[in-house]
């Protein structure tokens, strides 16, 4: 624990952000570090709570009280070692994780949780600054070869763990750069991509071979990988987006959120193959009334990106009711609560509408969208006990729109190509069927982890699954394993 009476004496403080007017001018991260002394003071608030619920709240089961105490006592290098024992990439989670650990913190019973996420980020950032983060190549090779398909956080975590166990790992990525959703889905203002690049350097020094621009299932058959490698890990994303099949869906100006975000991330990366003018196919929000359909993280990323483009207005539609401002702690804690939240992108400017459904898209007369026909709804329990939408009487209204971004989530991985070729069993939701013990699919020597197995989820869950899958693969190849779960 930290200071014995720290939680009684010290108030919670957290990282501040640059002013909205300043941060909208750039694609750089805008959180302001607190400094070592401030972080040590916040670490002192971690209490001897007996049962550290934060362990279970964290998907990778970070040993949070341990490194909080180490930071409080100024033992930063030991804190880094402890942090890396459970998380390969804390610089990712320290920036973009929603911090379920803080919701599970015992001090959160009075809504003043330990500043866990910021302390985590401070530990790893200091580790890189001091040169403490080093490659960990294996002492010897096992002679086994593993192919990992999909280079998001699950694939990166699995690859690093397997390489450190002595296996020859090849990480395949269909895009031109490693990182998956981290690279092309999450905007740079939330996480700059040099963070991925420096981890790639470490992984390369540990023996991971990167093959970008190779679409497994298209450029190379899955059966070929099975023959060439002793084990194959499928760690791709859940890439089939949820559509909105209403009248007018085919109009110009209606796009999936990921198309919009990916294009902008490539611009920031200096990719000169990405169109910069609208006449060339560029998806730009400048000077437009933007409607974002979907209230989750992807929708927020679209808001922040649209505001940086210079949108005239941004409106976000959510089909669910507005959550309560505060959860009932006695009923919910230590689990993740449903409550009203405002993201940093929403702080930058957006009109938020709840309990709204889109009935149709309006044609401007030239085949492009000009407005949305919407309706207010109520949620009522049907005869079968399930909640259903009911239109509110006289609840129809219209919203002006020049650009509509569909950010309603993803339904399952793409089935065409690799999954169909290998004949993998799927669960009722269309994901690859594999449990969380062995992570083995219905096809011998093929494993799966991350969104392709569990459905769309958090980066921290992907890291957990990649690590656990690596352990199962190592045990499959060697008959035993020393890798952690």
Order of alpha helices (4+ residues) and beta strands (2+ residues): alpha-beta-alpha-beta-alpha-alpha-alpha-alpha-alpha-alpha-alpha-beta-alpha-beta-alpha-alpha-beta-alpha-beta-beta-beta-alpha-beta-alpha-beta-alpha-alpha-beta-beta-beta-beta-beta-beta-alpha-beta-alpha-alpha
